[in-house]
Amino acid sequence: MNLRTEAFESLVRNGQIKQARVGAEQSGTAGPLLNASPRDLRMANRRAEIVRCHLHGEPVSAGGRVSERTVRRLIAAYREAELGLGSGYLGLLPHYSRCGNHSHKLPELTLRLMEEFIRNDYESHKQKTRYSCWAVLACACRDRATVVPSYTTFCRAVRRCAGADQTMKRQGQRAAYQLQAFYWELELKTPRHGDRPFEIVHIDHTELDIETVCSTTAQPLGRPWLTLLTDAFSRRVLAFYLTFDPPSYRSCMMVLRECVRRHARLPQILVMDGGKEFQSIYFETLLARYECTKKCRPPAQARFGAICERLFGTTNTQFLYNLEGNTQVTRNVRQVTQSVNPKHHATWSLPDLYPRLAEYFYEVYDTILHPAFGQTPRDVFEQGLVRSGLRIHRLIAYDRDFLMATLPTTARSAAKVLANRGVKVNYLYYWCEAFRDPQLRQQKVPIRFDPFDVGSAYAFVHKEWLPCHSQDYAVFRGRSEREIMLASNGLRRARRCHAQNLCVTAKRLADFLQSVAAEEILHIQRLADREMKQAHAESNGSPVGVQPVLPSAENQQQDASSLSSLADDLTQVSAYEEF
């Protein structure tokens, strides 16, 4: 058929007409340029200049003299590639990588033994050195009368097998996890971070790298714990909770309460690690009540929680490391001195640190361009809500029912009812009028407390949860929720420190009283010995009333040694009695 030139060129551009290929490209070895090194390209460019000058009758300007035979060979290769591959330039590529003999020089038996020793001897939990394995391999090769590979050849073979599998055999799964492949792009079969805000949310804990003090007494209270709730779709911080208590399901429930207070909703899927704090009956009841799906990350695979972990590092570098009392220097404990000890430079209290941390999460970090999107987390979050809808049916009211659902319990989940004192929760006593019932005395009742309010707690009495008030209820009454939360954390921490100090005080007091008791016994024994000496003096004719002769220095030393041995015996007897 006859085609116009424009129509023919259009079909060629669209790929509907293709040039027939023969030779290398037809056999599946097309694309010689993809296998050419920079050295090959440099030589091919020099040869192309020689061929071009010869074909146009120009003098060869490519440095150096070129023989006629070389020119004829290059032109022949150029024309052959032009006919066979469609480009004469491809025939001028030297392909230096194909030069030489690339076959194995070692016998097949040696190669098989080397592979077996790498797989069975080197790749084992013993973590033997390469030299030790090579020494055993050399003996095995000599016994079988084959060539012994050099140590360099053996090390090169070990490096060819290096990777996640080799590291897992030698050092375990956690060490091999660092070498496993990660996802460069998202496809249909790879995990996603959700298609909208509040679809997938991560929750995790960390101990902040800063020392804090009490706001009233300036007493060191240690490092607080941060619980973070992060939206995977927008990387926005939905809520956070700051406390001195170690990670527990109480922190998880409080950060979910804060999320409902700020956004009036809970996430659809909550991703967490396999910690025990996520396995409480009250926490699972809260998620089931509001139809939240709990998903646990695989153990020892930190990349599944990289969103929270990366945010923890960003918080440290951008905010906490610029404050007094940060604990960067404690990474090298041996280099810490009194002058640089963070505990001596701590100035921030929990009530002072909380609003600044909230300002950083909700105002500073929220409005900084995120490298994953090229937008701020706030803009990504708002645009996602516009595209996916507000989903009003997922809204949760921040009312008494929700607050009761988020109340945690203590580690023992119950407390004993004491007469005229009530129940003791977190070193504080709580009282309810129902405790006047004589049947409840010395009985254990289930309890739940509010980490945001130390003035109130709840006890399950007579088949219902009844409110109980602490001795500090008058102090916390009428305060805002944030003030009560911060003050409650400080008070619980101070009471815990006081309880720990009581143990130390009791031991010191017991040791002191034991020493006093031993000294009393020694006094009694000394008086008895003095009376016996006076009686013997009177029986020997010595006048009554004459002062007894003072013992010499040698006798005093003997008495002191005997008293010391007696005190040791008494201490052992006392310890045996306690046992």
Phi and psi in degrees as a GROMACS rama.xvg file:
@    title "Ramachandran Plot"
@    xaxis  label "Phi"
@    yaxis  label "Psi"
@TYPE xy
-93.9002  132.285  ASN-2
-124.764  144.197  LEU-3
-73.3553  156.45  ARG-4
-61.0652  -40.8689  THR-5
-64.3841  -40.9071  GLU-6
-67.1578  -40.442  ALA-7
-62.7913  -44.8209  PHE-8
-64.5523  -35.2379  GLU-9
-65.4169  -41.2817  SER-10
-66.1248  -34.9607  LEU-11
-68.1626  -41.8257  VAL-12
-64.8236  -35.9228  ARG-13
-79.3477  -6.66498  ASN-14
82.5099  10.1163  GLY-15
-80.4859  -21.3037  GLN-16
-119.529  124.786  ILE-17
-124.954  149.978  LYS-18
-78.4774  135.156  GLN-19
-69.044  131.215  ALA-20
-112.569  147.082  ARG-21
-133.068  158.916  VAL-22
88.6103  -134.505  GLY-23
-62.9254  -43.1853  ALA-24
-69.6301  -32.2099  GLU-25
-72.5431  -27.7358  GLN-26
-85.8522  2.32008  SER-27
96.8583  7.91915  GLY-28
-110.268  37.78  THR-29
-72.7328  166.275  ALA-30
80.4398  52.8292  GLY-31
-63.7004  -26.3789  PRO-32
-65.4807  -27.4134  LEU-33
-68.8889  -24.9612  LEU-34
-99.8812  4.87541  ASN-35
-88.7274  133.768  ALA-36
-85.4422  167.819  SER-37
-57.2653  -34.5821  PRO-38
-65.1571  -40.2833  ARG-39
-63.3238  -43.0513  ASP-40
-64.7629  -37.7742  LEU-41
-64.225  -43.6566  ARG-42
-68.201  -38.7073  MET-43
-64.8689  -35.8282  ALA-44
-65.3298  -39.7987  ASN-45
-66.136  -41.4786  ARG-46
-67.2847  -37.462  ARG-47
-63.911  -36.1109  ALA-48
-66.599  -37.711  GLU-49
-64.5673  -46.4405  ILE-50
-64.0154  -42.762  VAL-51
-62.2888  -44.0482  ARG-52
-63.0012  -38.4938  CYS-53
-70.0176  -41.6713  HIS-54
-68.3186  -28.9241  LEU-55
-96.759  4.72768  HIS-56
70.4493  26.5217  GLY-57
-101.401  156.112  GLU-58
-69.5001  144.515  PRO-59
-71.0319  121.355  VAL-60
-104.497  -4.91834  SER-61
-71.9762  120.027  ALA-62
-37.7906  137.204  GLY-63
90.6203  160.245  GLY-64
-86.3275  138.227  ARG-65
-119.13  132.154  VAL-66
-73.5554  159.044  SER-67
-65.063  -36.9581  GLU-68
-63.0307  -40.919  ARG-69
-64.0198  -39.9276  THR-70
-64.7994  -43.0921  VAL-71
-63.2984  -39.2262  ARG-72
-65.5697  -40.0842  ARG-73
-68.0623  -40.1765  LEU-74
-66.2726  -39.2071  ILE-75
-62.7584  -43.2166  ALA-76
-66.1775  -34.6696  ALA-77
-65.8462  -47.102  TYR-78
-70.479  -35.4849  ARG-79
-63.7049  -43.0662  GLU-80
-69.5954  -30.7726  ALA-81
-67.5339  -36.5701  GLU-82
-79.1059  -39.9275  LEU-83
-86.062  -39.089  GLY-84
-108.609  -9.15611  LEU-85
87.8901  -1.71461  GLY-86
-149.992  121.213  SER-87
-71.1781  -21.0675  GLY-88
-62.7388  -32.8518  TYR-89
-65.2119  -27.2975  LEU-90
-76.2998  -10.8989  GLY-91
-93.7826  -3.7751  LEU-92
-70.4124  129.057  LEU-93
-79.0338  -30.4609  PRO-94
56.4953  63.5758  HIS-95
-62.6122  -26.2584  TYR-96
-67.3157  -18.5658  SER-97
-87.5953  -6.49971  ARG-98
-75.2853  151.511  CYS-99
90.7298  174.861  GLY-100
-100.268  108.662  ASN-101
-95.631  5.90348  HIS-102
-75.8202  160.795  SER-103
-69.0402  135.982  HIS-104
-90.574  -19.9509  LYS-105
-85.1522  152.399  LEU-106
-64.5595  160.773  PRO-107
-64.2567  -35.763  GLU-108
-64.6934  -41.031  LEU-109
-64.6289  -42.345  THR-110
-63.7907  -39.2792  LEU-111
-68.3636  -40.239  ARG-112
-65.7929  -40.0891  LEU-113
-63.9144  -39.4231  MET-114
-66.488  -40.959  GLU-115
-65.7268  -40.5808  GLU-116
-69.7009  -34.8532  PHE-117
-66.1264  -41.5254  ILE-118
-75.8433  -37.6654  ARG-119
-101.389  -31.6205  ASN-120
-100.258  -46.3849  ASP-121
-78.9091  -43.5883  TYR-122
-86.719  72.7719  GLU-123
-143.533  167.779  SER-124
-69.9614  -10.8017  HIS-125
-68.996  -24.6558  LYS-126
57.1042  50.4963  GLN-127
-68.5139  150.932  LYS-128
-73.9734  160.488  THR-129
-65.909  -35.3758  ARG-130
-65.8877  -40.0693  TYR-131
-64.0639  -42.7217  SER-132
-66.2463  -39.4489  CYS-133
-65.1585  -36.8718  TRP-134
-62.2384  -42.8918  ALA-135
-67.5559  -37.9175  VAL-136
-63.1656  -39.862  LEU-137
-61.8084  -41.2024  ALA-138
-63.3856  -41.5979  CYS-139
-65.0141  -37.6668  ALA-140
-67.1788  -39.0465  CYS-141
-66.5757  -37.8357  ARG-142
-64.6361  -31.692  ASP-143
-98.1136  10.1824  ARG-144
56.6586  48.0675  ALA-145
-125.765  170.745  THR-146
-69.9128  136.13  VAL-147
-87.874  124.101  VAL-148
-71.1586  150.441  PRO-149
-71.5506  161.706  SER-150
-64.4107  -35.1053  TYR-151
-64.9635  -41.9306  THR-152
-63.5552  -41.0879  THR-153
-64.1842  -43.7726  PHE-154
-63.405  -36.9181  CYS-155
-65.8068  -37.4072  ARG-156
-68.3217  -36.7875  ALA-157
-65.3193  -41.0024  VAL-158
-67.1481  -30.8004  ARG-159
-66.8556  -27.788  ARG-160
-92.2914  -0.254991  CYS-161
-66.0568  149.069  ALA-162
156.881  -164.65  GLY-163
-65.6244  -38.8475  ALA-164
-65.8012  -43.4066  ASP-165
-66.3142  -41.1407  GLN-166
-66.3953  -36.4102  THR-167
-66.4087  -36.9977  MET-168
-70.3654  -32.2594  LYS-169
-91.2188  -41.0587  ARG-170
-120.295  -6.30773  GLN-171
104.431  175.746  GLY-172
-70.4391  -37.046  GLN-173
-68.1487  -37.7637  ARG-174
-70.0571  -36.099  ALA-175
-72.0504  -20.7181  ALA-176
-62.2972  -30.178  TYR-177
-68.1317  -20.6821  GLN-178
-102.912  -2.56314  LEU-179
-73.5647  153.031  GLN-180
-69.9096  145.354  ALA-181
-118.143  173.537  PHE-182
-87.4663  118.896  TYR-183
-82.2886  -29.4061  TRP-184
-144.382  162.196  GLU-185
-98.2556  126.726  LEU-186
-123.988  -174.725  GLU-187
-66.1587  -26.1533  LEU-188
-97.4347  -1.84982  LYS-189
-99.7671  156.385  THR-190
-66.6053  151.951  PRO-191
-117.703  165.257  ARG-192
-100.734  19.9485  HIS-193
96.1559  156.758  GLY-194
-103.237  -0.158011  ASP-195
-161.995  162.966  ARG-196
-64.1659  149.447  PRO-197
69.0265  8.45439  PHE-198
-81.4865  -49.2135  GLU-199
-125.955  123.003  ILE-200
-130.355  136.471  VAL-201
-102.944  144.914  HIS-202
-132.518  135.156  ILE-203
-159.187  167.047  ASP-204
-123.383  156.535  HIS-205
-157.927  152.384  THR-206
-92.6054  120.255  GLU-207
-65.6928  145.625  LEU-208
-87.2319  59.7327  ASP-209
-156.505  140.491  ILE-210
-91.4985  140.262  GLU-211
-119.735  164.503  THR-212
-129.943  166.838  VAL-213
-73.7687  140.409  CYS-214
-72.5896  -18.2429  SER-215
-107.367  -42.6139  THR-216
-102.627  -7.26419  THR-217
61.0593  21.0716  ALA-218
-77.9961  135.205  GLN-219
-61.3983  130.487  PRO-220
-113.029  -1.83117  LEU-221
93.2  -165.439  GLY-222
-96.9135  130.732  ARG-223
-80.0323  163.962  PRO-224
-105.088  140.252  TRP-225
-114.227  127.807  LEU-226
-109.932  125.843  THR-227
-119.986  138.539  LEU-228
-119.649  112.499  LEU-229
-121.458  134.241  THR-230
-80.8558  124.809  ASP-231
-72.5079  -29.3713  ALA-232
-71.6446  -43.8277  PHE-233
-109.261  -5.84175  SER-234
61.5699  25.1398  ARG-235
-90.2321  143.266  ARG-236
-80.3958  111.555  VAL-237
-79.4109  -37.5771  LEU-238
-165.799  160.28  ALA-239
-146.901  158.114  PHE-240
-137.111  131.341  TYR-241
-116.742  126.362  LEU-242
-154.484  163.927  THR-243
-89.5884  -12.8063  PHE-244
-72.9685  143.531  ASP-245
-65.07  165.697  PRO-246
-55.7747  131.372  PRO-247
-156.259  171.983  SER-248
-68.5707  -16.2553  TYR-249
-65.2248  -42.2034  ARG-250
-63.1623  -37.6803  SER-251
-65.1381  -42.7669  CYS-252
-68.1136  -34.8764  MET-253
-71.2518  -36.0009  MET-254
-72.209  -31.4578  VAL-255
-69.1733  -35.5134  LEU-256
-63.9404  -41.4981  ARG-257
-65.1369  -35.1683  GLU-258
-64.3878  -41.5914  CYS-259
-68.6837  -36.1291  VAL-260
-65.4101  -35.5433  ARG-261
-88.1727  -35.5077  ARG-262
-120.985  -6.97277  HIS-263
62.2556  31.5542  ALA-264
-162.289  164.391  ARG-265
-118.902  157.432  LEU-266
-70.0731  160.073  PRO-267
-80.1908  -40.8065  GLN-268
-125.493  125.66  ILE-269
-111.039  115.834  LEU-270
-98.5753  131.469  VAL-271
-148.829  170.155  MET-272
-86.9408  -173.471  ASP-273
-91.3096  26.2628  GLY-274
-67.6507  157.995  GLY-275
-68.9507  -21.4128  LYS-276
-67.5425  -14.092  GLU-277
-100.363  11.9153  PHE-278
-119.338  22.6185  GLN-279
-81.6176  151.009  SER-280
-67.6086  -35.3979  ILE-281
-70.9413  -37.3043  TYR-282
-68.5203  -43.5  PHE-283
-67.8322  -31.7374  GLU-284
-65.6041  -40.515  THR-285
-62.1944  -44.0702  LEU-286
-67.8268  -39.7688  LEU-287
-68.3596  -35.2255  ALA-288
-62.6605  -39.4006  ARG-289
-107.59  20.5876  TYR-290
55.8224  52.9147  GLU-291
-106.857  132.833  CYS-292
-89.8901  128.157  THR-293
-99.0204  125.574  LYS-294
-125.072  131.952  LYS-295
-100.407  138.178  CYS-296
-73.2575  151.703  ARG-297
-62.0164  143.767  PRO-298
-66.8642  144.671  PRO-299
60.0656  28.8521  ALA-300
-129.742  86.5038  GLN-301
-69.9363  -17.6863  ALA-302
-66.4907  -24.4003  ARG-303
-67.8429  -21.7855  PHE-304
-111.388  26.7513  GLY-305
-64.2967  -24.6815  ALA-306
-64.1599  -48.5922  ILE-307
-71.4872  -42.1899  CYS-308
-62.4052  -40.2755  GLU-309
-67.4972  -36.1506  ARG-310
-68.9743  -33.9389  LEU-311
-61.2668  -45.1939  PHE-312
-64.76  -39.2333  GLY-313
-64.0738  -38.9034  THR-314
-63.8304  -39.5506  THR-315
-66.1808  -49.3168  ASN-316
-71.6035  -36.0838  THR-317
-87.2933  -25.729  GLN-318
-125.762  -60.9399  PHE-319
-68.6252  -34.9663  LEU-320
-71.3514  -3.58861  TYR-321
-102.269  8.73443  ASN-322
-108.505  158.252  LEU-323
-69.8053  137.593  GLU-324
89.4805  9.04341  GLY-325
-70.3415  152.499  ASN-326
-103.838  33.3206  THR-327
-62.5261  -38.2737  GLN-328
-69.4007  -19.9542  VAL-329
-75.7765  -2.21975  THR-330
-63.9952  -33.8622  ARG-331
-110.07  90.6248  ASN-332
-63.6279  -34.1446  VAL-333
-68.536  -17.7588  ARG-334
-95.7488  -2.18382  GLN-335
-79.3148  126.045  VAL-336
-117.242  175.714  THR-337
-63.3785  -32.3468  GLN-338
-73.5937  -24.5021  SER-339
-115.931  8.57323  VAL-340
-64.5325  124.481  ASN-341
-60.5102  -28.1954  PRO-342
-66.3772  -26.0679  LYS-343
-85.0283  -13.0324  HIS-344
-111.354  5.88998  HIS-345
-69.0869  129.444  ALA-346
-130.011  -13.3809  THR-347
-90.9956  133.285  TRP-348
-102.804  166.324  SER-349
-63.17  -43.3093  LEU-350
-63.101  -28.0521  PRO-351
-81.9836  -34.0843  ASP-352
-77.1318  -33.624  LEU-353
-60.6968  -51.7617  TYR-354
-64.1998  -34.0904  PRO-355
-68.83  -37.1063  ARG-356
-67.7494  -38.1906  LEU-357
-64.7391  -39.3215  ALA-358
-64.3747  -37.637  GLU-359
-66.6164  -46.4417  TYR-360
-69.7235  -45.1793  PHE-361
-90.3272  -17.5417  TYR-362
-121.115  -43.1994  GLU-363
-85.4323  -61.9541  VAL-364
-61.6177  -33.5066  TYR-365
-69.4195  -18.8411  ASP-366
-115.716  15.1827  THR-367
-100.881  138.902  ILE-368
-59.4379  128.695  LEU-369
-91.4135  132.568  HIS-370
-64.3097  -20.6991  PRO-371
-77.7706  -22.6578  ALA-372
-120.074  -25.2096  PHE-373
75.8567  11.4839  GLY-374
-133.565  168.66  GLN-375
-79.2974  151.17  THR-376
-57.6774  -32.9594  PRO-377
-65.8782  -42.5754  ARG-378
-66.2945  -42.5573  ASP-379
-62.5868  -39.5467  VAL-380
-64.83  -47.2626  PHE-381
-67.9104  -40.5635  GLU-382
-64.9291  -36.4876  GLN-383
-64.9429  -38.4216  GLY-384
-66.1842  -35.8865  LEU-385
-67.2203  -41.5108  VAL-386
-72.0082  -41.1093  ARG-387
-91.8766  -12.4156  SER-388
93.5005  158.816  GLY-389
-77.8447  -21.9656  LEU-390
52.9038  68.2292  ARG-391
-63.1657  -28.0246  ILE-392
-66.4432  -13.2751  HIS-393
-93.0627  -0.84405  ARG-394
-68.4315  143.84  LEU-395
-124.549  131.477  ILE-396
-80.2272  135.564  ALA-397
-87.4458  74.2058  TYR-398
-119.384  -171.054  ASP-399
-65.7315  -35.8074  ARG-400
-62.6991  -42.8828  ASP-401
-68.2981  -39.5051  PHE-402
-63.9942  -38.1171  LEU-403
-66.4108  -33.7641  MET-404
-70.7919  -21.0597  ALA-405
-101.161  8.69561  THR-406
-77.9461  124.099  LEU-407
-89.0222  177.43  PRO-408
-119.464  175.779  THR-409
-82.193  -178.182  THR-410
-65.0464  -33.855  ALA-411
-91.9287  -9.74887  ARG-412
63.5504  1.6042  SER-413
-151.778  160.167  ALA-414
-142.069  150.246  ALA-415
-86.1953  137.068  LYS-416
-82.8687  118.374  VAL-417
-102.593  144.071  LEU-418
-65.1507  129.668  ALA-419
63.4839  7.97716  ASN-420
-123.663  -31.8061  ARG-421
92.3789  -144.257  GLY-422
-110.386  150.714  VAL-423
-106.164  118.846  LYS-424
-128.149  120.041  VAL-425
53.4193  47.011  ASN-426
69.5119  11.5218  TYR-427
-123.36  147.461  LEU-428
-95.8517  138.723  TYR-429
-125.369  141.608  TYR-430
-125.864  142.734  TRP-431
-138.529  145.976  CYS-432
-62.887  -24.9257  GLU-433
-68.357  -16.6722  ALA-434
-72.0567  -8.97054  PHE-435
-72.4145  -11.825  ARG-436
-64.3039  121.822  ASP-437
-60.1963  -24.8955  PRO-438
-72.7913  -16.8748  GLN-439
-90.7762  -9.93731  LEU-440
-65.4993  134.793  ARG-441
62.7021  17.6028  GLN-442
-102.378  146.396  GLN-443
-92.0957  129.964  LYS-444
-122.245  144.059  VAL-445
-63.4475  141.89  PRO-446
-134.007  155.414  ILE-447
-142.668  141.452  ARG-448
-128.667  166.169  PHE-449
-107.627  109.016  ASP-450
-61.5859  -21.37  PRO-451
-81.2187  -14.1915  PHE-452
-145.673  105.025  ASP-453
-77.2225  -7.36821  VAL-454
-81.7975  -12.478  GLY-455
-132.319  151.692  SER-456
-151.589  172.114  ALA-457
-133.375  140.014  TYR-458
-126.189  139.243  ALA-459
-87.6669  94.946  PHE-460
-125.283  134.513  VAL-461
55.2251  43.566  HIS-462
64.8801  29.5538  LYS-463
-157.915  157.441  GLU-464
-87.1556  115.667  TRP-465
-107.663  139.195  LEU-466
-72.302  141.559  PRO-467
-125.026  147.802  CYS-468
-117.723  141.622  HIS-469
-90.9692  175.079  SER-470
-69.5253  -17.2744  GLN-471
-99.1849  16.7941  ASP-472
-63.6073  -37.2507  TYR-473
-66.3892  -29.3742  ALA-474
-73.1236  -38.9212  VAL-475
-89.9713  -8.40687  PHE-476
-70.0983  134.178  ARG-477
84.9721  1.28418  GLY-478
-87.3957  160.076  ARG-479
-73.8263  163.646  SER-480
-65.1889  -38.7252  GLU-481
-67.6422  -41.8822  ARG-482
-62.4759  -42.4604  GLU-483
-65.6699  -40.2071  ILE-484
-62.9949  -48.7635  MET-485
-66.3364  -43.1144  LEU-486
-65.634  -35.7752  ALA-487
-65.6883  -41.8224  SER-488
-62.1538  -44.1304  ASN-489
-64.5378  -39.4911  GLY-490
-67.6013  -42.5669  LEU-491
-64.5423  -38.8178  ARG-492
-65.8691  -41.2657  ARG-493
-65.156  -41.1643  ALA-494
-65.5396  -36.847  ARG-495
-66.3252  -42.8644  ARG-496
-62.5232  -37.6603  CYS-497
-65.7855  -39.1445  HIS-498
-64.816  -38.954  ALA-499
-65.4924  -38.5952  GLN-500
-67.6013  -29.6809  ASN-501
-63.0659  -38.1282  LEU-502
-62.5959  -43.2417  CYS-503
-65.2696  -42.2202  VAL-504
-63.3758  -41.5614  THR-505
-62.7424  -40.4294  ALA-506
-65.2806  -44.4963  LYS-507
-63.1768  -39.816  ARG-508
-65.9261  -40.1077  LEU-509
-65.0765  -42.9513  ALA-510
-61.8918  -40.3046  ASP-511
-65.8082  -42.0831  PHE-512
-67.5286  -34.8461  LEU-513
-64.421  -40.3762  GLN-514
-66.1465  -37.9368  SER-515
-64.8947  -42.4486  VAL-516
-63.2398  -42.0598  ALA-517
-62.9001  -37.7238  ALA-518
-67.4832  -34.9205  GLU-519
-63.2419  -43.2271  GLU-520
-62.4136  -38.3365  ILE-521
-67.2081  -38.6588  LEU-522
-61.7095  -44.1677  HIS-523
-63.5731  -42.8728  ILE-524
-64.5774  -38.3495  GLN-525
-65.8452  -41.3399  ARG-526
-64.7295  -39.3683  LEU-527
-65.2536  -41.5401  ALA-528
-63.6097  -37.4915  ASP-529
-66.2529  -40.4583  ARG-530
-64.9401  -39.5218  GLU-531
-64.855  -39.6163  MET-532
-65.4406  -39.2608  LYS-533
-67.3891  -37.0622  GLN-534
-66.1314  -41.8571  ALA-535
-65.2483  -36.374  HIS-536
-65.6374  -39.3735  ALA-537
-68.8823  -37.2394  GLU-538
-69.0876  -24.5832  SER-539
-88.9015  3.27678  ASN-540
97.2629  5.95589  GLY-541
-74.3395  141.893  SER-542
-67.3515  141.563  PRO-543
-72.8228  140.636  VAL-544
97.7217  -11.6492  GLY-545
-72.8941  134.428  VAL-546
-67.4012  136.74  GLN-547
-66.0972  147.535  PRO-548
-70.2413  134.163  VAL-549
-69.4198  141.208  LEU-550
-67.9061  153.153  PRO-551
-73.5882  174.689  SER-552
-65.1478  -36.3862  ALA-553
-65.6194  -40.4039  GLU-554
-65.8243  -37.2691  ASN-555
-63.4138  -39.7659  GLN-556
-65.0859  -39.6838  GLN-557
-63.8993  -41.9235  GLN-558
-62.2982  -41.389  ASP-559
-64.2928  -40.7715  ALA-560
-66.8248  -39.4773  SER-561
-66.0627  -39.2747  SER-562
-64.4976  -39.1475  LEU-563
-64.2077  -42.9473  SER-564
-66.1377  -35.649  SER-565
-66.5299  -39.8677  LEU-566
-63.8419  -39.5373  ALA-567
-63.427  -41.5716  ASP-568
-63.5853  -40.9501  ASP-569
-65.5798  -37.5212  LEU-570
-64.3535  -40.4116  THR-571
-65.9929  -39.1763  GLN-572
-63.9232  -42.7303  VAL-573
-63.1071  -41.7453  SER-574
-63.9756  -38.4553  ALA-575
-64.9785  -39.8971  TYR-576
-63.1598  -41.9151  GLU-577
-63.2542  -39.4494  GLU-578
